[in-house]
Amino acid sequence: MKHAERILPPRAHFTTEGGLGVEVAKRGRVPLVSIRLVVQSGAATDPPERAGLADFTVRLMRRGTARLDADALNEAVEFVGGTLAVFAAEDFVALAVTTPAEHLPGMLDVLAQMVREPTFPQHEFDTERDRSLAQFANDLDDPGLLADRALQRALWGTHPYGHDVAGNRASVQRMVREEVVAFHRDRFGPQVSRLVLVGAIDVASARPLVERAFAGWKGGPTEVAVPPPLTQTAFEGKVLVVDRPDQTQAQVRLGGLAYRRGEAVSFPAQVMNAALGGGFTSRLVREVRVRRGLSYGVGSSFESMRSAGSFSVSSFTKLKTTRTLLEVTLGEVARMRERGPTRAEVKKAQEYLAGLFPLRVETNEAVASALADLWVYSLGPDWVDRYRERVRAVTRGEAAQAAARFCFPRPAAVVLVGPGEALARAGEGLGAVTVVPATELL
Amino acid sequence: MSSLFRVHEATLRNGLRVRVVPSTDTPVVSLYTFFRVGSRNERPGLTGISHLFEHMMFNGAKKYGPNQFDEVLEAHGGRSNAYTSHDLTVYYEDFASEALEQVLDLEADRMRSLTISDKVLEREREVVKEERRLRVDNEVMGLIDEELHALVYQAHPYRWPVIGWMGDIEAIQRQDCEAYFRTYYAPSNAVLWIAGNVEPEATLRRVRLAYGNIPRGPSVPAVVNAEPVQRGERRSVLSHPAQAPGLLVAYRGPAVSNADAVTLDVLEFILAVGEGSRLTKRLVYEEKVAVDVGMDWSWRLDPGLLLFHAELAPDGEPARVEAALYRELARLAKEGVSERELTKAKNNLKAHLMRELTTASGRAHALGSYEAYLGSWRAGLRLGEHYARVDAAAVQAVAARYLLPSQRSVVTLHPRASA
């Protein structure tokens, strides 16, 4: 029997007395360790009217624990040359630490404190809220970011995936400290979390350190909230124009629904996408940039989450070629949908995806992230170890089927960011046009 | 760190320098080509040609025609990209080990016989104009940064943006590109770094085969640094549609060849790297005059800049941020740093050096950059020792030497309503 090539390093598992699942992967020669704790309480679990609560909570966790105030906590991490990052995704929040191996015990202790006994001081809450509100305001000056936010709304509408993980001005303005305290109390616990350690550490050394740092962390939630699936995008066959009168360039996004994380169709879909708009020789790059010089950048991509996923095209161009860009990109997507990729394109896409795959899990951080994702989405190690094999097994017919399914078989949701009047004209004929001020997105 | 890998090196007769760093961690190879040319080698009227030329390099040569570079690379499981800075132009490819010979053939082909046609130039010109609209004209920080460099530098080519002025991008001719290629893209002005799953001797043989018959280039014209002495603070005020005021402050720094450059690396960590750094603690969390604050001290071949940037809230006041910033900088120059802060900065620099050398691509890029900036990659591997020797007095001394109000340039952006 042929053994699958192994991309992931060997791993060892154990569960703490409190019920926290831990995975340890020893790899590499550099004396560094990457630690990642994921909790399956992401932005999709934000309560109604409190978009951004998960993200806000996890960011505030580094601003004080029962034993360390914010300064002491930062000093503990930064003094030894470690790094700490916290963030929310739709389906989980993550706390990521890198540290010289010799300081692993101390870093595990800091991490455990943040997760177990954050104090959420009122003055830190106020500062963080003010910073968030200022950030939202400044985000209005970033056309690409506005376009991404607008696409999220155009795709998902009021679905739990429909808001940015950071929330918006109104939702953050309404938040009070007690909600953060409650979110942490109700949504954090060992049963819905996973700890991953990758790098210069073996399980025998790691286990006592983890047991000590997380001793007594038990109970908490046992159920993971699963958002409902979505059957139709909010702006299917419609155009959302975000008015930014002073721009000399239009940001363009097109989107539709695709597959959930872990669906087998993702392999032919990725192969198809590499041919359409993934690599630098894809059809979209060729037609938009190489042949016509319409843009510096164009691409298509899939995003997949626990309950649903999307397919989107992203680009930008000077105002007067916006219509041309729309026609060229929609035309290419339609051509792919109707006829699928050629055999040569499939072969090239397979080599491209398979050849580069090892680079996606080259660092300790990337391996830790991949292992955490495997757990969050219940994928099993084969998802990574057999990735190349499964990409290479895709047939042209399967890739064509994926194209028929995802390349806007129903009319795309269209997002344009720039001067409202001009862009409303550029979007004519692609569906009912709604023009909103940029402030409405944040 | 140097015990983790060995560098094999050779110089071809045409002057091409080659360095190979083998490892077996992943079945992948990274190839970097460093050309010692950037916007500092340009002149008014031709600003942006280095960056525009970087685009031209992907459009075909004698053996591999238009668009073949990425076609062939991707079909062999590879990807490529490039960047242009004030000092350097760097091309890189990541690919599966089996494709090494093929990729060397591609790279050598475009170094030997790049096709430069009017048609391609016209198209890439449009693409670059879109890139400029994206990164500068429609990006507040891009506008401020462009204004600042023009404010600081009066004679040195660091005055203009790497992407170039729009008028120059529109005016560059094919003949300019041809002359540029002959001068700056010759093997004698390039260094190849190959890192990853390769056999060093065989790799050097392959490089000789692929590149050996490319003729050596002319000597590269020296860059004249005629920058006059700055005799007092300079200020510029921009008015532009934006949500919040913007602020960028620069002090004149040394060239990377100056020993102070390394001490300034330490100073940068103490002032602005991490949530617990002096400026973040004071300006963001204590005085709350800024939402975010950062410092950028980047090595440059000619005297560079110590940049301080602040993100303000819509009701923020640049004058208050400036005052708080200057107080902190003056305090550093007057009182120096504690031993604990110094140790912390060194611990971070050590970890940073380790991190950038953990991947094949990281090793090729870091060592290649060290060679370009410090004169040799070995000097890069000795950085850790240099940092270890920096003491508190040295940090205080560079603060006092460079953070002078008379050597300051300040750009503020005041929001105005939309047109």
Contacts between the chains, C-beta under 8 A, distances in Angstrom:
chain1	res1	chain2	res2	distance
A	28	B	25	7.1
A	28	B	358	6.8
A	29	B	4	5.6
A	30	B	4	7.0
A	30	B	354	5.5
A	30	B	357	7.5
A	30	B	358	5.1
A	31	B	354	7.5
A	32	B	351	7.2
A	32	B	354	6.1
A	32	B	355	6.9
A	32	B	358	7.3
A	62	B	275	7.5
A	70	B	275	7.6
A	70	B	285	7.3
A	71	B	276	6.3
A	71	B	281	6.9
A	74	B	274	6.6
A	74	B	275	4.4
A	74	B	276	3.5
A	75	B	276	5.2
A	75	B	344	7.8
A	78	B	274	4.4
A	78	B	275	7.3
A	78	B	276	4.9
A	78	B	277	7.9
A	78	B	344	6.3
A	78	B	348	6.8
A	79	B	340	7.5
A	79	B	343	7.4
A	79	B	344	4.6
A	79	B	347	6.5
A	80	B	347	5.6
A	81	B	347	3.8
A	81	B	348	4.6
A	81	B	349	7.9
A	81	B	350	6.0
A	81	B	351	3.3
A	81	B	352	7.6
A	82	B	351	7.3
A	98	B	351	7.8
A	98	B	355	7.5
A	100	B	347	7.8
A	100	B	350	8.0
A	100	B	351	5.9
A	100	B	354	7.9
A	127	B	285	6.4
A	127	B	288	6.6
A	130	B	288	7.3
A	130	B	313	7.0
A	131	B	284	7.6
A	131	B	291	5.1
A	131	B	292	7.8
A	133	B	313	7.6
A	134	B	244	7.0
A	134	B	291	4.4
A	134	B	311	7.7
A	134	B	312	7.5
A	134	B	313	3.6
A	134	B	314	6.7
A	134	B	316	7.6
A	135	B	291	6.4
A	137	B	243	4.5
A	137	B	244	6.2
A	137	B	313	7.0
A	137	B	314	4.7
A	138	B	243	5.4
A	138	B	244	5.5
A	138	B	291	7.4
A	138	B	311	6.3
A	138	B	314	7.8
A	140	B	243	5.0
A	141	B	140	5.1
A	141	B	242	5.4
A	141	B	243	5.4
A	141	B	244	7.9
A	142	B	139	7.7
A	143	B	138	5.8
A	144	B	134	7.8
A	245	B	418	4.6
A	245	B	419	6.1
A	246	B	241	4.6
A	246	B	418	5.2
A	246	B	419	5.7
A	247	B	138	5.5
A	248	B	133	5.6
A	248	B	137	5.7
A	248	B	138	6.3
A	249	B	130	7.1
A	249	B	133	4.4
A	249	B	134	6.4
A	249	B	137	7.4
A	249	B	138	5.3
A	279	B	70	7.2
A	279	B	74	4.9
A	279	B	79	7.0
A	280	B	70	4.5
A	280	B	74	6.9
A	280	B	79	7.2
A	280	B	80	7.2
A	281	B	67	6.7
A	281	B	70	4.7
A	281	B	71	5.0
A	281	B	74	5.3
A	286	B	67	7.2
A	289	B	127	5.9
A	290	B	67	6.1
A	290	B	123	7.4
A	292	B	123	7.9
A	293	B	122	7.5
A	293	B	123	4.2
A	293	B	124	7.2
A	293	B	125	7.7
A	293	B	126	3.4
A	293	B	127	5.2
A	293	B	130	7.8
A	294	B	126	7.7
A	294	B	130	7.6
A	295	B	127	7.2
A	295	B	130	5.3
A	296	B	127	5.3
A	296	B	128	7.4
A	296	B	130	4.3
A	296	B	131	4.0
A	296	B	134	6.0
A	297	B	134	7.8
A	316	B	130	7.0
A	316	B	134	6.2
A	317	B	130	6.4
A	318	B	129	7.7
A	318	B	130	6.6
A	318	B	133	6.4
A	347	B	75	7.6
A	348	B	71	7.7
A	348	B	74	6.0
A	348	B	75	4.5
A	351	B	74	7.3
A	351	B	75	5.5
A	351	B	76	6.3
A	351	B	77	4.7
A	352	B	74	4.4
A	352	B	75	7.2
A	352	B	77	6.0
A	352	B	78	7.7
A	352	B	79	7.6
A	354	B	77	6.0
A	355	B	28	8.0
A	355	B	76	6.6
A	355	B	77	1.4
A	355	B	78	6.1
A	355	B	95	6.3
A	355	B	96	4.2
A	355	B	99	7.5
A	356	B	28	8.0
A	356	B	77	6.1
A	356	B	78	7.3
A	356	B	79	5.9
A	356	B	94	6.7
A	358	B	26	4.5
A	358	B	27	5.8
A	358	B	28	5.2
A	359	B	26	7.1
A	359	B	28	5.8
A	359	B	94	5.7
A	359	B	361	7.7
A	362	B	25	7.5
A	362	B	26	5.6
A	362	B	28	7.5
A	362	B	359	5.1
A	362	B	360	7.8
A	362	B	361	7.9
A	363	B	358	6.1
A	363	B	359	6.0
A	364	B	358	7.5
